Amino acid sequence: MALVRRGFANRWIVRAGAAGALALTFGYVPYHLYARSGFARYLELEGDLQDMQRGNAGLRADIARLTREAYALKNDPRAVEQVARHELGWVRPGDLVLDLQEGGK
């Protein structure tokens, strides 16, 4: 009877070892092959490409806006006046300037 149980236990140990080896073969090994392969690098570069394309689209929109502004500043005196008034703080003769800041700089 002890001999039968010992063979039974050995069989289960061998089966457990074989199951562990199969799990290692089908889980761990492909992961390391994939991680070192060119496919993983391809996916990373594909993501970088999409990020750059989104950034380029934003830059194209900025270029279009700045082109419109430059055209307006060259051809529209009202645009020049608006920039002079809002960004430079210039006023026309006869304008009334109210300084509402505390301390009256």
Phi and psi restraints in degrees (range 20) as a CNS / XPLOR table:
assign (resid 1 and name C) (resid 2 and name N)
       (resid 2 and name CA) (resid 2 and name C) 1.0 -64.2 20.0 2
assign (resid 2 and name N) (resid 2 and name CA)
       (resid 2 and name C) (resid 3 and name N) 1.0 -33.6 20.0 2
assign (resid 2 and name C) (resid 3 and name N)
       (resid 3 and name CA) (resid 3 and name C) 1.0 -67.5 20.0 2
assign (resid 3 and name N) (resid 3 and name CA)
       (resid 3 and name C) (resid 4 and name N) 1.0 -38.8 20.0 2
assign (resid 3 and name C) (resid 4 and name N)
       (resid 4 and name CA) (resid 4 and name C) 1.0 -65.7 20.0 2
assign (resid 4 and name N) (resid 4 and name CA)
       (resid 4 and name C) (resid 5 and name N) 1.0 -41.9 20.0 2
assign (resid 4 and name C) (resid 5 and name N)
       (resid 5 and name CA) (resid 5 and name C) 1.0 -67.4 20.0 2
assign (resid 5 and name N) (resid 5 and name CA)
       (resid 5 and name C) (resid 6 and name N) 1.0 -38.2 20.0 2
assign (resid 5 and name C) (resid 6 and name N)
       (resid 6 and name CA) (resid 6 and name C) 1.0 -64.3 20.0 2
assign (resid 6 and name N) (resid 6 and name CA)
       (resid 6 and name C) (resid 7 and name N) 1.0 -43.0 20.0 2
assign (resid 6 and name C) (resid 7 and name N)
       (resid 7 and name CA) (resid 7 and name C) 1.0 -64.0 20.0 2
assign (resid 7 and name N) (resid 7 and name CA)
       (resid 7 and name C) (resid 8 and name N) 1.0 -37.3 20.0 2
assign (resid 7 and name C) (resid 8 and name N)
       (resid 8 and name CA) (resid 8 and name C) 1.0 -64.1 20.0 2
assign (resid 8 and name N) (resid 8 and name CA)
       (resid 8 and name C) (resid 9 and name N) 1.0 -45.7 20.0 2
assign (resid 8 and name C) (resid 9 and name N)
       (resid 9 and name CA) (resid 9 and name C) 1.0 -65.7 20.0 2
assign (resid 9 and name N) (resid 9 and name CA)
       (resid 9 and name C) (resid 10 and name N) 1.0 -42.3 20.0 2
assign (resid 9 and name C) (resid 10 and name N)
       (resid 10 and name CA) (resid 10 and name C) 1.0 -62.2 20.0 2
assign (resid 10 and name N) (resid 10 and name CA)
       (resid 10 and name C) (resid 11 and name N) 1.0 -39.8 20.0 2
assign (resid 10 and name C) (resid 11 and name N)
       (resid 11 and name CA) (resid 11 and name C) 1.0 -61.0 20.0 2
assign (resid 11 and name N) (resid 11 and name CA)
       (resid 11 and name C) (resid 12 and name N) 1.0 -42.1 20.0 2
assign (resid 11 and name C) (resid 12 and name N)
       (resid 12 and name CA) (resid 12 and name C) 1.0 -70.4 20.0 2
assign (resid 12 and name N) (resid 12 and name CA)
       (resid 12 and name C) (resid 13 and name N) 1.0 -33.7 20.0 2
assign (resid 12 and name C) (resid 13 and name N)
       (resid 13 and name CA) (resid 13 and name C) 1.0 -65.7 20.0 2
assign (resid 13 and name N) (resid 13 and name CA)
       (resid 13 and name C) (resid 14 and name N) 1.0 -43.6 20.0 2
assign (resid 13 and name C) (resid 14 and name N)
       (resid 14 and name CA) (resid 14 and name C) 1.0 -64.4 20.0 2
assign (resid 14 and name N) (resid 14 and name CA)
       (resid 14 and name C) (resid 15 and name N) 1.0 -43.0 20.0 2
assign (resid 14 and name C) (resid 15 and name N)
       (resid 15 and name CA) (resid 15 and name C) 1.0 -63.3 20.0 2
assign (resid 15 and name N) (resid 15 and name CA)
       (resid 15 and name C) (resid 16 and name N) 1.0 -42.9 20.0 2
assign (resid 15 and name C) (resid 16 and name N)
       (resid 16 and name CA) (resid 16 and name C) 1.0 -63.4 20.0 2
assign (resid 16 and name N) (resid 16 and name CA)
       (resid 16 and name C) (resid 17 and name N) 1.0 -41.0 20.0 2
assign (resid 16 and name C) (resid 17 and name N)
       (resid 17 and name CA) (resid 17 and name C) 1.0 -63.8 20.0 2
assign (resid 17 and name N) (resid 17 and name CA)
       (resid 17 and name C) (resid 18 and name N) 1.0 -41.8 20.0 2
assign (resid 17 and name C) (resid 18 and name N)
       (resid 18 and name CA) (resid 18 and name C) 1.0 -65.5 20.0 2
assign (resid 18 and name N) (resid 18 and name CA)
       (resid 18 and name C) (resid 19 and name N) 1.0 -40.8 20.0 2
assign (resid 18 and name C) (resid 19 and name N)
       (resid 19 and name CA) (resid 19 and name C) 1.0 -63.7 20.0 2
assign (resid 19 and name N) (resid 19 and name CA)
       (resid 19 and name C) (resid 20 and name N) 1.0 -40.8 20.0 2
assign (resid 19 and name C) (resid 20 and name N)
       (resid 20 and name CA) (resid 20 and name C) 1.0 -63.9 20.0 2
assign (resid 20 and name N) (resid 20 and name CA)
       (resid 20 and name C) (resid 21 and name N) 1.0 -42.2 20.0 2
assign (resid 20 and name C) (resid 21 and name N)
       (resid 21 and name CA) (resid 21 and name C) 1.0 -64.4 20.0 2
assign (resid 21 and name N) (resid 21 and name CA)
       (resid 21 and name C) (resid 22 and name N) 1.0 -40.4 20.0 2
assign (resid 21 and name C) (resid 22 and name N)
       (resid 22 and name CA) (resid 22 and name C) 1.0 -65.3 20.0 2
assign (resid 22 and name N) (resid 22 and name CA)
       (resid 22 and name C) (resid 23 and name N) 1.0 -41.5 20.0 2
assign (resid 22 and name C) (resid 23 and name N)
       (resid 23 and name CA) (resid 23 and name C) 1.0 -62.4 20.0 2
assign (resid 23 and name N) (resid 23 and name CA)
       (resid 23 and name C) (resid 24 and name N) 1.0 -40.9 20.0 2
assign (resid 23 and name C) (resid 24 and name N)
       (resid 24 and name CA) (resid 24 and name C) 1.0 -64.3 20.0 2
assign (resid 24 and name N) (resid 24 and name CA)
       (resid 24 and name C) (resid 25 and name N) 1.0 -44.2 20.0 2
assign (resid 24 and name C) (resid 25 and name N)
       (resid 25 and name CA) (resid 25 and name C) 1.0 -65.4 20.0 2
assign (resid 25 and name N) (resid 25 and name CA)
       (resid 25 and name C) (resid 26 and name N) 1.0 -44.1 20.0 2
assign (resid 25 and name C) (resid 26 and name N)
       (resid 26 and name CA) (resid 26 and name C) 1.0 -90.1 20.0 2
assign (resid 26 and name N) (resid 26 and name CA)
       (resid 26 and name C) (resid 27 and name N) 1.0 -9.1 20.0 2
assign (resid 26 and name C) (resid 27 and name N)
       (resid 27 and name CA) (resid 27 and name C) 1.0 -114.2 20.0 2
assign (resid 27 and name N) (resid 27 and name CA)
       (resid 27 and name C) (resid 28 and name N) 1.0 -55.5 20.0 2
assign (resid 27 and name C) (resid 28 and name N)
       (resid 28 and name CA) (resid 28 and name C) 1.0 -76.5 20.0 2
assign (resid 28 and name N) (resid 28 and name CA)
       (resid 28 and name C) (resid 29 and name N) 1.0 -46.7 20.0 2
assign (resid 28 and name C) (resid 29 and name N)
       (resid 29 and name CA) (resid 29 and name C) 1.0 -63.5 20.0 2
assign (resid 29 and name N) (resid 29 and name CA)
       (resid 29 and name C) (resid 30 and name N) 1.0 -49.3 20.0 2
assign (resid 29 and name C) (resid 30 and name N)
       (resid 30 and name CA) (resid 30 and name C) 1.0 -61.6 20.0 2
assign (resid 30 and name N) (resid 30 and name CA)
       (resid 30 and name C) (resid 31 and name N) 1.0 -33.5 20.0 2
assign (resid 30 and name C) (resid 31 and name N)
       (resid 31 and name CA) (resid 31 and name C) 1.0 -60.6 20.0 2
assign (resid 31 and name N) (resid 31 and name CA)
       (resid 31 and name C) (resid 32 and name N) 1.0 -47.3 20.0 2
assign (resid 31 and name C) (resid 32 and name N)
       (resid 32 and name CA) (resid 32 and name C) 1.0 -69.6 20.0 2
assign (resid 32 and name N) (resid 32 and name CA)
       (resid 32 and name C) (resid 33 and name N) 1.0 -33.7 20.0 2
assign (resid 32 and name C) (resid 33 and name N)
       (resid 33 and name CA) (resid 33 and name C) 1.0 -66.2 20.0 2
assign (resid 33 and name N) (resid 33 and name CA)
       (resid 33 and name C) (resid 34 and name N) 1.0 -41.5 20.0 2
assign (resid 33 and name C) (resid 34 and name N)
       (resid 34 and name CA) (resid 34 and name C) 1.0 -66.8 20.0 2
assign (resid 34 and name N) (resid 34 and name CA)
       (resid 34 and name C) (resid 35 and name N) 1.0 -43.8 20.0 2
assign (resid 34 and name C) (resid 35 and name N)
       (resid 35 and name CA) (resid 35 and name C) 1.0 -63.6 20.0 2
assign (resid 35 and name N) (resid 35 and name CA)
       (resid 35 and name C) (resid 36 and name N) 1.0 -30.4 20.0 2
assign (resid 35 and name C) (resid 36 and name N)
       (resid 36 and name CA) (resid 36 and name C) 1.0 -95.4 20.0 2
assign (resid 36 and name N) (resid 36 and name CA)
       (resid 36 and name C) (resid 37 and name N) 1.0 -2.9 20.0 2
assign (resid 36 and name C) (resid 37 and name N)
       (resid 37 and name CA) (resid 37 and name C) 1.0 -82.1 20.0 2
assign (resid 37 and name N) (resid 37 and name CA)
       (resid 37 and name C) (resid 38 and name N) 1.0 169.7 20.0 2
assign (resid 37 and name C) (resid 38 and name N)
       (resid 38 and name CA) (resid 38 and name C) 1.0 -73.1 20.0 2
assign (resid 38 and name N) (resid 38 and name CA)
       (resid 38 and name C) (resid 39 and name N) 1.0 -20.9 20.0 2
assign (resid 38 and name C) (resid 39 and name N)
       (resid 39 and name CA) (resid 39 and name C) 1.0 -64.8 20.0 2
assign (resid 39 and name N) (resid 39 and name CA)
       (resid 39 and name C) (resid 40 and name N) 1.0 -40.8 20.0 2
assign (resid 39 and name C) (resid 40 and name N)
       (resid 40 and name CA) (resid 40 and name C) 1.0 -64.1 20.0 2
assign (resid 40 and name N) (resid 40 and name CA)
       (resid 40 and name C) (resid 41 and name N) 1.0 -40.9 20.0 2
assign (resid 40 and name C) (resid 41 and name N)
       (resid 41 and name CA) (resid 41 and name C) 1.0 -66.3 20.0 2
assign (resid 41 and name N) (resid 41 and name CA)
       (resid 41 and name C) (resid 42 and name N) 1.0 -39.0 20.0 2
assign (resid 41 and name C) (resid 42 and name N)
       (resid 42 and name CA) (resid 42 and name C) 1.0 -59.2 20.0 2
assign (resid 42 and name N) (resid 42 and name CA)
       (resid 42 and name C) (resid 43 and name N) 1.0 -46.0 20.0 2
assign (resid 42 and name C) (resid 43 and name N)
       (resid 43 and name CA) (resid 43 and name C) 1.0 -63.1 20.0 2
assign (resid 43 and name N) (resid 43 and name CA)
       (resid 43 and name C) (resid 44 and name N) 1.0 -39.4 20.0 2
assign (resid 43 and name C) (resid 44 and name N)
       (resid 44 and name CA) (resid 44 and name C) 1.0 -63.9 20.0 2
assign (resid 44 and name N) (resid 44 and name CA)
       (resid 44 and name C) (resid 45 and name N) 1.0 -45.1 20.0 2
assign (resid 44 and name C) (resid 45 and name N)
       (resid 45 and name CA) (resid 45 and name C) 1.0 -67.8 20.0 2
assign (resid 45 and name N) (resid 45 and name CA)
       (resid 45 and name C) (resid 46 and name N) 1.0 -33.6 20.0 2
assign (resid 45 and name C) (resid 46 and name N)
       (resid 46 and name CA) (resid 46 and name C) 1.0 -63.0 20.0 2
assign (resid 46 and name N) (resid 46 and name CA)
       (resid 46 and name C) (resid 47 and name N) 1.0 -41.8 20.0 2
assign (resid 46 and name C) (resid 47 and name N)
       (resid 47 and name CA) (resid 47 and name C) 1.0 -64.1 20.0 2
assign (resid 47 and name N) (resid 47 and name CA)
       (resid 47 and name C) (resid 48 and name N) 1.0 -41.2 20.0 2
assign (resid 47 and name C) (resid 48 and name N)
       (resid 48 and name CA) (resid 48 and name C) 1.0 -62.5 20.0 2
assign (resid 48 and name N) (resid 48 and name CA)
       (resid 48 and name C) (resid 49 and name N) 1.0 -40.5 20.0 2
assign (resid 48 and name C) (resid 49 and name N)
       (resid 49 and name CA) (resid 49 and name C) 1.0 -61.6 20.0 2
assign (resid 49 and name N) (resid 49 and name CA)
       (resid 49 and name C) (resid 50 and name N) 1.0 -43.9 20.0 2
assign (resid 49 and name C) (resid 50 and name N)
       (resid 50 and name CA) (resid 50 and name C) 1.0 -64.0 20.0 2
assign (resid 50 and name N) (resid 50 and name CA)
       (resid 50 and name C) (resid 51 and name N) 1.0 -39.8 20.0 2
assign (resid 50 and name C) (resid 51 and name N)
       (resid 51 and name CA) (resid 51 and name C) 1.0 -61.6 20.0 2
assign (resid 51 and name N) (resid 51 and name CA)
       (resid 51 and name C) (resid 52 and name N) 1.0 -43.2 20.0 2
assign (resid 51 and name C) (resid 52 and name N)
       (resid 52 and name CA) (resid 52 and name C) 1.0 -67.2 20.0 2
assign (resid 52 and name N) (resid 52 and name CA)
       (resid 52 and name C) (resid 53 and name N) 1.0 -37.0 20.0 2
assign (resid 52 and name C) (resid 53 and name N)
       (resid 53 and name CA) (resid 53 and name C) 1.0 -65.4 20.0 2
assign (resid 53 and name N) (resid 53 and name CA)
       (resid 53 and name C) (resid 54 and name N) 1.0 -39.7 20.0 2
assign (resid 53 and name C) (resid 54 and name N)
       (resid 54 and name CA) (resid 54 and name C) 1.0 -64.4 20.0 2
assign (resid 54 and name N) (resid 54 and name CA)
       (resid 54 and name C) (resid 55 and name N) 1.0 -42.2 20.0 2
assign (resid 54 and name C) (resid 55 and name N)
       (resid 55 and name CA) (resid 55 and name C) 1.0 -62.4 20.0 2
assign (resid 55 and name N) (resid 55 and name CA)
       (resid 55 and name C) (resid 56 and name N) 1.0 -41.2 20.0 2
assign (resid 55 and name C) (resid 56 and name N)
       (resid 56 and name CA) (resid 56 and name C) 1.0 -63.9 20.0 2
assign (resid 56 and name N) (resid 56 and name CA)
       (resid 56 and name C) (resid 57 and name N) 1.0 -38.2 20.0 2
assign (resid 56 and name C) (resid 57 and name N)
       (resid 57 and name CA) (resid 57 and name C) 1.0 -62.6 20.0 2
assign (resid 57 and name N) (resid 57 and name CA)
       (resid 57 and name C) (resid 58 and name N) 1.0 -41.6 20.0 2
assign (resid 57 and name C) (resid 58 and name N)
       (resid 58 and name CA) (resid 58 and name C) 1.0 -64.3 20.0 2
assign (resid 58 and name N) (resid 58 and name CA)
       (resid 58 and name C) (resid 59 and name N) 1.0 -40.2 20.0 2
assign (resid 58 and name C) (resid 59 and name N)
       (resid 59 and name CA) (resid 59 and name C) 1.0 -67.5 20.0 2
assign (resid 59 and name N) (resid 59 and name CA)
       (resid 59 and name C) (resid 60 and name N) 1.0 -37.0 20.0 2
assign (resid 59 and name C) (resid 60 and name N)
       (resid 60 and name CA) (resid 60 and name C) 1.0 -62.2 20.0 2
assign (resid 60 and name N) (resid 60 and name CA)
       (resid 60 and name C) (resid 61 and name N) 1.0 -40.2 20.0 2
assign (resid 60 and name C) (resid 61 and name N)
       (resid 61 and name CA) (resid 61 and name C) 1.0 -64.1 20.0 2
assign (resid 61 and name N) (resid 61 and name CA)
       (resid 61 and name C) (resid 62 and name N) 1.0 -41.3 20.0 2
assign (resid 61 and name C) (resid 62 and name N)
       (resid 62 and name CA) (resid 62 and name C) 1.0 -63.3 20.0 2
assign (resid 62 and name N) (resid 62 and name CA)
       (resid 62 and name C) (resid 63 and name N) 1.0 -41.6 20.0 2
assign (resid 62 and name C) (resid 63 and name N)
       (resid 63 and name CA) (resid 63 and name C) 1.0 -62.5 20.0 2
assign (resid 63 and name N) (resid 63 and name CA)
       (resid 63 and name C) (resid 64 and name N) 1.0 -42.9 20.0 2
assign (resid 63 and name C) (resid 64 and name N)
       (resid 64 and name CA) (resid 64 and name C) 1.0 -62.8 20.0 2
assign (resid 64 and name N) (resid 64 and name CA)
       (resid 64 and name C) (resid 65 and name N) 1.0 -43.3 20.0 2
assign (resid 64 and name C) (resid 65 and name N)
       (resid 65 and name CA) (resid 65 and name C) 1.0 -63.6 20.0 2
assign (resid 65 and name N) (resid 65 and name CA)
       (resid 65 and name C) (resid 66 and name N) 1.0 -45.4 20.0 2
assign (resid 65 and name C) (resid 66 and name N)
       (resid 66 and name CA) (resid 66 and name C) 1.0 -66.9 20.0 2
assign (resid 66 and name N) (resid 66 and name CA)
       (resid 66 and name C) (resid 67 and name N) 1.0 -33.7 20.0 2
assign (resid 66 and name C) (resid 67 and name N)
       (resid 67 and name CA) (resid 67 and name C) 1.0 -64.4 20.0 2
assign (resid 67 and name N) (resid 67 and name CA)
       (resid 67 and name C) (resid 68 and name N) 1.0 -42.6 20.0 2
assign (resid 67 and name C) (resid 68 and name N)
       (resid 68 and name CA) (resid 68 and name C) 1.0 -63.0 20.0 2
assign (resid 68 and name N) (resid 68 and name CA)
       (resid 68 and name C) (resid 69 and name N) 1.0 -42.0 20.0 2
assign (resid 68 and name C) (resid 69 and name N)
       (resid 69 and name CA) (resid 69 and name C) 1.0 -64.2 20.0 2
assign (resid 69 and name N) (resid 69 and name CA)
       (resid 69 and name C) (resid 70 and name N) 1.0 -43.2 20.0 2
assign (resid 69 and name C) (resid 70 and name N)
       (resid 70 and name CA) (resid 70 and name C) 1.0 -63.0 20.0 2
assign (resid 70 and name N) (resid 70 and name CA)
       (resid 70 and name C) (resid 71 and name N) 1.0 -42.1 20.0 2
assign (resid 70 and name C) (resid 71 and name N)
       (resid 71 and name CA) (resid 71 and name C) 1.0 -61.9 20.0 2
assign (resid 71 and name N) (resid 71 and name CA)
       (resid 71 and name C) (resid 72 and name N) 1.0 -43.0 20.0 2
assign (resid 71 and name C) (resid 72 and name N)
       (resid 72 and name CA) (resid 72 and name C) 1.0 -64.1 20.0 2
assign (resid 72 and name N) (resid 72 and name CA)
       (resid 72 and name C) (resid 73 and name N) 1.0 -40.6 20.0 2
assign (resid 72 and name C) (resid 73 and name N)
       (resid 73 and name CA) (resid 73 and name C) 1.0 -68.0 20.0 2
assign (resid 73 and name N) (resid 73 and name CA)
       (resid 73 and name C) (resid 74 and name N) 1.0 -29.3 20.0 2
assign (resid 73 and name C) (resid 74 and name N)
       (resid 74 and name CA) (resid 74 and name C) 1.0 -79.2 20.0 2
assign (resid 74 and name N) (resid 74 and name CA)
       (resid 74 and name C) (resid 75 and name N) 1.0 -31.7 20.0 2
assign (resid 74 and name C) (resid 75 and name N)
       (resid 75 and name CA) (resid 75 and name C) 1.0 -116.2 20.0 2
assign (resid 75 and name N) (resid 75 and name CA)
       (resid 75 and name C) (resid 76 and name N) 1.0 -11.4 20.0 2
assign (resid 75 and name C) (resid 76 and name N)
       (resid 76 and name CA) (resid 76 and name C) 1.0 -122.8 20.0 2
assign (resid 76 and name N) (resid 76 and name CA)
       (resid 76 and name C) (resid 77 and name N) 1.0 109.7 20.0 2
assign (resid 76 and name C) (resid 77 and name N)
       (resid 77 and name CA) (resid 77 and name C) 1.0 -62.1 20.0 2
assign (resid 77 and name N) (resid 77 and name CA)
       (resid 77 and name C) (resid 78 and name N) 1.0 -29.2 20.0 2
assign (resid 77 and name C) (resid 78 and name N)
       (resid 78 and name CA) (resid 78 and name C) 1.0 -65.8 20.0 2
assign (resid 78 and name N) (resid 78 and name CA)
       (resid 78 and name C) (resid 79 and name N) 1.0 -35.0 20.0 2
assign (resid 78 and name C) (resid 79 and name N)
       (resid 79 and name CA) (resid 79 and name C) 1.0 -66.3 20.0 2
assign (resid 79 and name N) (resid 79 and name CA)
       (resid 79 and name C) (resid 80 and name N) 1.0 -39.9 20.0 2
assign (resid 79 and name C) (resid 80 and name N)
       (resid 80 and name CA) (resid 80 and name C) 1.0 -63.8 20.0 2
assign (resid 80 and name N) (resid 80 and name CA)
       (resid 80 and name C) (resid 81 and name N) 1.0 -43.2 20.0 2
assign (resid 80 and name C) (resid 81 and name N)
       (resid 81 and name CA) (resid 81 and name C) 1.0 -62.8 20.0 2
assign (resid 81 and name N) (resid 81 and name CA)
       (resid 81 and name C) (resid 82 and name N) 1.0 -41.7 20.0 2
assign (resid 81 and name C) (resid 82 and name N)
       (resid 82 and name CA) (resid 82 and name C) 1.0 -61.9 20.0 2
assign (resid 82 and name N) (resid 82 and name CA)
       (resid 82 and name C) (resid 83 and name N) 1.0 -43.7 20.0 2
assign (resid 82 and name C) (resid 83 and name N)
       (resid 83 and name CA) (resid 83 and name C) 1.0 -64.2 20.0 2
assign (resid 83 and name N) (resid 83 and name CA)
       (resid 83 and name C) (resid 84 and name N) 1.0 -43.3 20.0 2
assign (resid 83 and name C) (resid 84 and name N)
       (resid 84 and name CA) (resid 84 and name C) 1.0 -62.3 20.0 2
assign (resid 84 and name N) (resid 84 and name CA)
       (resid 84 and name C) (resid 85 and name N) 1.0 -39.5 20.0 2
assign (resid 84 and name C) (resid 85 and name N)
       (resid 85 and name CA) (resid 85 and name C) 1.0 -74.7 20.0 2
assign (resid 85 and name N) (resid 85 and name CA)
       (resid 85 and name C) (resid 86 and name N) 1.0 -47.3 20.0 2
assign (resid 85 and name C) (resid 86 and name N)
       (resid 86 and name CA) (resid 86 and name C) 1.0 -83.1 20.0 2
assign (resid 86 and name N) (resid 86 and name CA)
       (resid 86 and name C) (resid 87 and name N) 1.0 -39.9 20.0 2
assign (resid 86 and name C) (resid 87 and name N)
       (resid 87 and name CA) (resid 87 and name C) 1.0 -93.1 20.0 2
assign (resid 87 and name N) (resid 87 and name CA)
       (resid 87 and name C) (resid 88 and name N) 1.0 -32.0 20.0 2
assign (resid 87 and name C) (resid 88 and name N)
       (resid 88 and name CA) (resid 88 and name C) 1.0 -102.2 20.0 2
assign (resid 88 and name N) (resid 88 and name CA)
       (resid 88 and name C) (resid 89 and name N) 1.0 -13.7 20.0 2
assign (resid 88 and name C) (resid 89 and name N)
       (resid 89 and name CA) (resid 89 and name C) 1.0 76.3 20.0 2
assign (resid 89 and name N) (resid 89 and name CA)
       (resid 89 and name C) (resid 90 and name N) 1.0 21.7 20.0 2
assign (resid 89 and name C) (resid 90 and name N)
       (resid 90 and name CA) (resid 90 and name C) 1.0 -77.3 20.0 2
assign (resid 90 and name N) (resid 90 and name CA)
       (resid 90 and name C) (resid 91 and name N) 1.0 154.4 20.0 2
assign (resid 90 and name C) (resid 91 and name N)
       (resid 91 and name CA) (resid 91 and name C) 1.0 -132.6 20.0 2
assign (resid 91 and name N) (resid 91 and name CA)
       (resid 91 and name C) (resid 92 and name N) 1.0 159.0 20.0 2
assign (resid 91 and name C) (resid 92 and name N)
       (resid 92 and name CA) (resid 92 and name C) 1.0 -85.7 20.0 2
assign (resid 92 and name N) (resid 92 and name CA)
       (resid 92 and name C) (resid 93 and name N) 1.0 156.3 20.0 2
assign (resid 92 and name C) (resid 93 and name N)
       (resid 93 and name CA) (resid 93 and name C) 1.0 -61.1 20.0 2
assign (resid 93 and name N) (resid 93 and name CA)
       (resid 93 and name C) (resid 94 and name N) 1.0 134.1 20.0 2
assign (resid 93 and name C) (resid 94 and name N)
       (resid 94 and name CA) (resid 94 and name C) 1.0 94.7 20.0 2
assign (resid 94 and name N) (resid 94 and name CA)
       (resid 94 and name C) (resid 95 and name N) 1.0 -10.6 20.0 2
assign (resid 94 and name C) (resid 95 and name N)
       (resid 95 and name CA) (resid 95 and name C) 1.0 -72.8 20.0 2
assign (resid 95 and name N) (resid 95 and name CA)
       (resid 95 and name C) (resid 96 and name N) 1.0 144.7 20.0 2
assign (resid 95 and name C) (resid 96 and name N)
       (resid 96 and name CA) (resid 96 and name C) 1.0 -97.5 20.0 2
assign (resid 96 and name N) (resid 96 and name CA)
       (resid 96 and name C) (resid 97 and name N) 1.0 122.0 20.0 2
assign (resid 96 and name C) (resid 97 and name N)
       (resid 97 and name CA) (resid 97 and name C) 1.0 -104.7 20.0 2
assign (resid 97 and name N) (resid 97 and name CA)
       (resid 97 and name C) (resid 98 and name N) 1.0 123.3 20.0 2
assign (resid 97 and name C) (resid 98 and name N)
       (resid 98 and name CA) (resid 98 and name C) 1.0 -110.4 20.0 2
assign (resid 98 and name N) (resid 98 and name CA)
       (resid 98 and name C) (resid 99 and name N) 1.0 120.4 20.0 2
assign (resid 98 and name C) (resid 99 and name N)
       (resid 99 and name CA) (resid 99 and name C) 1.0 -96.6 20.0 2
assign (resid 99 and name N) (resid 99 and name CA)
       (resid 99 and name C) (resid 100 and name N) 1.0 108.6 20.0 2
assign (resid 99 and name C) (resid 100 and name N)
       (resid 100 and name CA) (resid 100 and name C) 1.0 -99.3 20.0 2
assign (resid 100 and name N) (resid 100 and name CA)
       (resid 100 and name C) (resid 101 and name N) 1.0 10.3 20.0 2
assign (resid 100 and name C) (resid 101 and name N)
       (resid 101 and name CA) (resid 101 and name C) 1.0 -77.3 20.0 2
assign (resid 101 and name N) (resid 101 and name CA)
       (resid 101 and name C) (resid 102 and name N) 1.0 145.8 20.0 2
assign (resid 101 and name C) (resid 102 and name N)
       (resid 102 and name CA) (resid 102 and name C) 1.0 -72.4 20.0 2
assign (resid 102 and name N) (resid 102 and name CA)
       (resid 102 and name C) (resid 103 and name N) 1.0 136.9 20.0 2
assign (resid 102 and name C) (resid 103 and name N)
       (resid 103 and name CA) (resid 103 and name C) 1.0 96.2 20.0 2
assign (resid 103 and name N) (resid 103 and name CA)
       (resid 103 and name C) (resid 104 and name N) 1.0 -16.6 20.0 2
assign (resid 103 and name C) (resid 104 and name N)
       (resid 104 and name CA) (resid 104 and name C) 1.0 59.4 20.0 2
assign (resid 104 and name N) (resid 104 and name CA)
       (resid 104 and name C) (resid 105 and name N) 1.0 47.2 20.0 2
